[in-house]
Amino acid sequence: MAACLRFSKRVWMSFADNGGHDARCIPNLQIHRAVPGIIECSLQIKDYNCQAAPFSIFCLETVHGGLLLSLVDTVGSLAVATRGLFMTGVSTDISGTFLRPAGSVGQLLFAKGSVVGLGKTLAYTRIEFTDEAGKLVAFGSHTKFIASTLNHEKNLTFSADGETVVGGKEE
């Protein structure tokens, strides 16, 4: 397994192991690919990820918008981790745009997070969500304050392809 993918999974486990929101809301998030600046994940939709929508024209249980915003936060943070940051900072801005129903119980929702900018104080990410048919269902952006995380002892530097660690000490 590539170094960047191993590291990103380790960061995800640190999120899940703390027993907070991620562990309760999206415990089954799966990371499939991670290269510096990009992470690809999926989530099998569970009943607790949905809202009943009898008032909508769709009249079925659909993914709750709050779940998508939680995923913007988490996947955006994991995208930052692909750049070697173990502590991914704190959110300063988050937004989401919902285009169509994102799926229902039992279906897979796919997320791709990209770092679109990384400076000395802020990281900017974009996350796109697609359904099982590959249709874009939502997207979001996430800005994180990272200045206090840049010198963390667990940070790593990866080769351009993410295959190997070229700086820092891998656990």
N, C-alpha and C positions, 0 to 999 in steps of 0.2 A: 504494500500500500504506500502510496506517495506521502512524503513528509507533510505536505500542506493538508492533505485529507486527514491524516492521523491527528495532526494538531487541531484542526477544526472540530473533529469528533471529540477530542479531549476537552476543548472549550465548551462544546455543547453539553458534555456530561457534567462539567462544573456548574452549568446553569441548572440542569435537571436535578443534580444531587443536592442543591441547596433547598429543595422542597418548596420553592416559591411558585409564582404564577406559571412559569414554563412547565414545571413538573405536573401541575394540575390541569392546565389548559391544553397542552400539546405534548404529552409524554411520549407519543408515538412518532414524533418527527424523525424522519430518516434522512441522513446526509448521503448523497450518492456521489458527488463530485466536488472537489475543491481545488482550485488553482489560485495563485495570488490574484486577488481582486474579484474572484467569482466563486459563488457557491450554489449548488443545485440540490434541492431537497424535495421530499414529498411527505404528505400527511394523509393517512387514511381517515376519512371523515367519520367521526363518531356522533352518536345522538347528542352528546353534551356540547358539540361544536355547532349545533344548528338551532334555528328558531322556527317555530311553526309560523307559516305565513298565509293564513286563510284569507287575509285581506288583499293579497297580491293576485295578480293575474296568473301566477304560476301555481298557486294553491298546493304547495308541497313544502316539506321541510327543506330549508335551504341553509347554507352556511351563514352564520351570524357575521355581520360586518365587524363586530368586535374581535372575532377570531382573526379575520384578515388583518386588522390593525395590530393585533398581538404578533402575528407572523411578520408584519413589516418590521416591527421592533426586533424580534428575535433573529430573523433571517438577515436583516440589516446589520445586526451586531455580529453575526457569524461571518458575514461578508468582510467586515472589518478584521475579524480574527484571521481570515485567509491572508492578510497582510502581515501576520506574525504577532499580532497584539493579543496577549492572553487575557488581559482585562480590557474590555472593549469600550470603556467610557460610559457616559451618561447621556441620555437623550436630551436634545435641545429643541428638536422640531420633528414632527412626524405627520404624515398625511397619507390618505388613501383615496383612490377613485374606484368605484364599483361599476363595472360595465354590464354584467349579466350575472345570473345566478351561478355560484361557484361550485355547486355540486350538492349532493345529499348523502345521507348515511351510507357507508360502505364504499363510496367512490373515492378515488385518489385526487388530491389537489397537489399540483406541482408549483414550486417556487424557485425562482432564480434571482439571487441577489448579486448586485454588482457594486463595487466601490467606484464612484464616478469622480471622487476627489478626496485626497488625503493630505492634510497640511500639518502644521505644527500644533494646532489647537483643535481643529475640526475635521471630521470625516463625513463625507456625503455618500449616501447609497441610494440605489433604485432597486425595487423589488417588483418582479412581474409574476403574476399567478396565471396558470393555465389549467384547464380541465383535462379530463382523460382524452378528449378529442383534439387536444392541442390548441383550443381556442383561448385567447386572452380573456380572462374574466375580471381581472382587477390589477391595479398597479399602485405602488406607493413609493414614497421617499422618506428617508430617515437621516437626520443630522445628529451626530454624536460629538460631544466634547471629549477629546482624547488626550489633551495636554498632560494630564496627571498619570497617564498610563504608558507613555512612550518609553519610560526607562524601567519598566517592570522586569524583575529577574527572570520571569518565565517567557518573556518575549523571544521570538525566533526570527531569523531572516532565512528566506527560501531562495533557491535557484529560480530563475525566471519561469521555468515550467512547473515549479512546486514539487519536484521529485525529491530534492535533497535539502537538508539544512546546511546553510553556509555561514550562519552566525547564531550564537546563543547555544544553550545546552538543552538538547531534547531529553525529556524524562522517559 
